[in-house]
Amino acid sequence: MKRLSIVIRNDGYDQLYTPLTFAYTAAKKGIEVDILFVLWAVRVLTKQGAKTVKMDPQHASQEEWFKQQVRRDGDPLSIHDFIMVVKQAGPVNFYGCRLAAATFGVEASQLIPEANGIADPLWFLEEKAIKADHCQYF
């Protein structure tokens, strides 16, 4: 595999770990990874949004246990730190969906430095997802 596209729609703390782990693992092998954050997840690409990520309510009672597991494994505890690690691992691009950004009031000026910008979802599908060897949705 040379290219992987990922679409993330949820912003739950625990729900972000799987797609970010996929991206990290692929990037470490030199695979180009493009990620589109849609719906609620677009807020994660802002400093405020990355700081306020909460555990999905379904698993909120297990939040401390999950964070202990993350610490045990030596993984970054904050989502922004994890995004930074993923970005440093290899060729990874983070995009916020233009439509989601408009819905949630996310401006390009608010994006974390690791983000590549706000992109039209059709552009992402035509230029990234279709051209990828695999596209994964979370």
C-alpha positions in Angstrom: 0.0 0.0 0.0 1.3 3.5 -0.9 -1.7 5.7 0.0 -4.3 5.5 2.7 -7.3 7.9 3.1 -9.2 8.1 6.4 -12.5 9.9 7.1 -13.2 10.6 10.8 -16.7 11.7 11.9 -16.7 11.2 15.7 -14.9 13.4 18.2 -15.0 11.0 21.2 -11.6 10.6 22.9 -11.7 6.9 22.6 -13.1 7.0 19.1 -10.2 9.1 17.8 -7.5 6.6 19.0 -8.3 3.9 16.4 -8.1 6.1 13.2 -5.0 8.0 14.6 -3.4 4.6 15.4 -4.1 3.4 11.8 -2.6 6.7 10.5 0.5 6.4 12.7 1.2 2.8 11.8 0.9 3.5 8.1 3.0 6.7 8.2 5.8 4.9 10.1 6.0 2.6 7.0 6.1 5.5 4.6 2.5 5.2 3.5 1.0 8.6 2.6 -2.0 9.2 4.8 -4.8 11.8 4.1 -7.4 12.3 6.8 -10.6 14.3 6.5 -12.3 15.3 9.7 -16.1 15.6 9.1 -19.1 16.5 11.3 -18.2 16.7 15.0 -14.6 15.7 14.4 -13.7 18.9 12.6 -13.5 20.6 16.0 -10.6 18.4 16.9 -8.4 20.3 14.5 -8.7 23.4 16.6 -6.6 24.1 19.7 -9.8 24.5 21.8 -11.4 21.4 20.3 -8.4 19.2 20.8 -8.2 20.3 24.4 -11.8 19.6 25.2 -12.2 16.1 23.6 -14.2 13.9 25.9 -14.7 10.1 26.1 -17.8 8.8 24.3 -20.6 8.7 26.8 -21.1 5.0 26.2 -17.7 4.4 27.7 -17.4 7.4 30.1 -17.4 5.1 33.1 -14.2 3.5 31.8 -12.4 6.7 31.0 -9.8 6.4 33.8 -9.1 2.7 32.9 -8.7 3.6 29.2 -6.2 6.4 30.0 -4.3 4.1 32.3 -3.9 1.7 29.3 -2.8 4.6 27.1 -0.2 5.6 29.7 0.9 2.0 30.1 1.5 1.7 26.4 3.5 4.9 26.3 1.0 6.6 23.9 0.3 10.3 24.1 -2.5 11.1 26.5 -3.8 14.2 24.8 -5.3 14.1 21.4 -3.3 17.1 20.2 -0.1 15.3 21.3 -1.2 12.2 19.5 -1.9 14.2 16.3 1.6 15.8 16.6 3.2 12.3 16.9 1.2 11.1 13.9 2.3 14.1 11.8 5.9 13.5 12.7 5.7 9.8 11.9 5.6 10.3 8.2 3.6 11.8 5.3 0.3 12.6 6.9 -2.1 15.3 5.9 -5.0 16.5 8.2 -7.9 18.3 6.5 -11.1 19.7 8.0 -14.2 19.3 5.9 -15.4 22.7 4.6 -19.1 21.9 5.2 -18.5 20.7 8.7 -16.2 23.7 9.4 -19.1 26.0 8.3 -21.6 24.2 10.5 -19.4 24.3 13.6 -17.9 27.7 13.0 -14.3 26.5 12.5 -12.1 29.0 10.7 -8.8 28.2 9.0 -7.1 30.6 11.4 -8.2 28.4 14.3 -6.6 25.2 13.0 -3.7 23.6 14.9 -0.4 23.9 13.1 -0.5 20.2 12.1 -3.6 20.7 10.0 -3.2 21.2 6.3 -6.3 23.3 6.0 -10.0 23.2 5.3 -11.0 21.2 2.2 -14.1 20.6 0.1 -15.4 17.1 0.7 -15.7 16.4 -3.0 -12.1 17.5 -3.6 -11.0 15.0 -0.8 -13.0 12.2 -2.4 -11.7 12.9 -6.0 -8.1 13.8 -5.1 -7.4 11.7 -2.0 -9.9 8.9 -1.4 -10.3 7.6 -4.9 -6.6 7.7 -5.6 -5.8 5.9 -2.4 -5.1 2.2 -2.2 -7.6 2.0 0.7 -10.1 4.4 2.3 -11.2 3.8 5.9 -14.2 5.4 7.6 -14.5 5.9 11.3 
